[in-house]
């Protein structure tokens, strides 16, 4: 009995997996050029390519590193991504379990009492109250409705679940890169707006002093009311900017707290953009577009494409017969004391073969749907690569010119500062009108603001390049599947 059941199980496992009806997976051709654009706005190719580094090496500001660590521990979107990984991992284990038969063990005891006239077919004395007591004990182990995977349906469904799990892992990595770049961008925004607020406060202070001098000169008959009104425009514009930027800094703080997932300590916030935030020489200036294939979002799209490809095999298998095996073996006895004697053995084996004859086109519809999902996966994969290519190309285009923009703006700001100094000196000596001082003040104020914006654009561009190139994570990978 035991040998027969074992042979049945071995035969089932040996027969399983004879045919795989899924199409052979082939990665779609990369729908972008082999290299990123060059010349014009783009930076020259470096003598040696440098690999991307982890974010801890890329960001130089220790305060920013501490804020990123807090975000990785507290951000709710990242927690959602981790929970999705665990859910996909559990679904894979559930589907994988169908590859092997489920064996159940059962012990049962039956107690019954019936009239002897029923048991013996009426062969008892009339009016007799004799009864028949029945006791039956059994100990069995068996397999119920195990499906032989002759055509790879279960294996392809398992493969699809595995690829979906891999896709969630890539989605989590993409979410972490996005989170790191968002934290850095919000951190830089606070530094930029605080620098602008400082400029506005300094302009308000200097403009207020200039207004006082103009009022004294007006009282002495040297200046006119027009000079006072012109001085007032600088003061009021600076006062407006101080209030506006105070609000903006508070909103920047709220945005950073949200993305971090917890309030950020005041001593971790930047005072401005003076200290280096990112390490410039650690980022490649030019790389092959093949790097896009390693971006987590592109890998996620490919894993989903692999899952869709496996689902075609499962849909094809539905057209073929389904074979299920049910078997059991164990011990049966009328007395518990004799249950484990050699003569108490019992077994059963019941294979079932079923074939769909008419299903109103349901199997054809499922196969068509699986193929359409595969085609959708191809389109999403190619779109992910094209989007990544455009993001990197745009970031490289800015990187090729931002240093020149920043240098020009620094020179312009220095020139405007000198112009304001000379115009103020000429006005104080009485050789020029206050209008020229006002023009110089406005030019210098705008130049300082543009300089801060240019510094922010350079730092943001490096963060963007780090993200769009799929920068290093410096985080442990999700646990592998067994």
Phi, psi and omega in degrees: 000309181295321179297318181296317179294320179296318179296323179296318179294317179297319179297321179297316180291325181290323180286332184296143173077034180280330186228139174240113185267003178285141176298147177294126184286133174228127179295130178300151178297145181293122186273029180225162176299159182289338181229154177286161180302152180223161179081167178064243183283346189272148180290153177291154179292138179287160178297323179226135177284145181238134183288156174293146180248167177293160186296333180294329177274332183286316181272129185267336185284116180297329178294317179296321177300319179295321179293319179296319177302318178297319180295319180295333180273334191240343186297130184286327178297322179291324176296322177298318180297320178294319178296323177296325177297313181296323178294316179294325178295317179295320178296323176298316180296322178297314181291322181295330181297336181288348179290335183241149180292148175267121182257126179245140175248143184214134170245131183225145174230128181243128177239129182216154176222129181224153175299142180297331180296329179283318182291319185264012177068030177087004182276063175219161181295142178301136178082358180290142178257024182297144179233164180240120178262131182239134174229133181221127180242140180215146174226112187228156172224138184199172179246132183243120172053047175280126184270123174290129183269059184295329187245017170077015181297310182294320180296321180289323175295323177293319179296320178296318178296322178295316179294325176295323176297314177300322180297320179293327176296317178294323178297323178294318178296318177297320178296323180291318178298317178298318179298314180299316181292324178293318178299315180297318180296317179293323178297315179294324179297320177297314179299318180294312183291328175292324176294318178295322178297320179296320178296316180296320178295319178294320179295321178296318180294313181292323179293324178295319177295318178297322179296320179298317179298318181295320178296321176295320179292326177293319178296329179276356179086008181276318181252164181256174176297329178299321178296321178295316180297320179294321178294326179296327182297320179294317182296313183291324176296318179293321179296319177299315182294325178298313180293319180295316182287331174298317175296317183296319178297319179296320178291323175299320179297317179297320179296319179293318178300322181294313183289330177287327180091007179195155178299135180268133181298147182299324183287354176264355183274146181282145176276338180185205180248021184290315182280147178295131181263320182239156181266108187295316189280003179266355183256133179297139177276331179208133181220163175291149179291354175297339180297337181295331182293344180261001177294138183303322181290327176289318177296324176298315179297323179290321177297320177294325176294319177298319178297318178296323178296320178293326180295334175296318178298320178295321179292324178293323183296338181293343179281348186255164183299150176251127181245123179239143181242134173230126181208155178208159176206148181177209186231137180224135180205151176280347180230132181300329181290339180257010186297327186258020174278156185300331183280001184267002184291146177208149178207162176211150180216123187224086175285148179226131176243129179229145180220128178289128179263314182213121182230019179059029177082013182296316180295320177296320178296318179296322178292318178297321178295318179298319178294320178296322177294325176295316179296322176296320178297321177298314181297318180295321179296313180294321178295322179299319179292316181296319178296317179297319180299315181296318180299316180292317180299318178297317181294321178293324179298320178288322181296329181292340184239347188294325179295319177294320177298316183294318179296319179295320181291324176298318179294319179296318180297318178296319179294319179294324177296318179292323178298318178296321180298314182291320180295321178295318179297316180295322180293319180294331179275356178081011182263003180208160181275165179288341180300319179292326175296316180298316179298317180293321178298314181296319180296317181291321178298314179293323180295319178297318179296317179294325178296316177298319179297323179291320177297320177295319180298321179293314180295316178298324181295321178293319177297319180296316178299318178302317183287313186287339175274004179074049187306160182300152186261328186053045180217148178296141179288161176295151182299139180289158176285145178289000000 
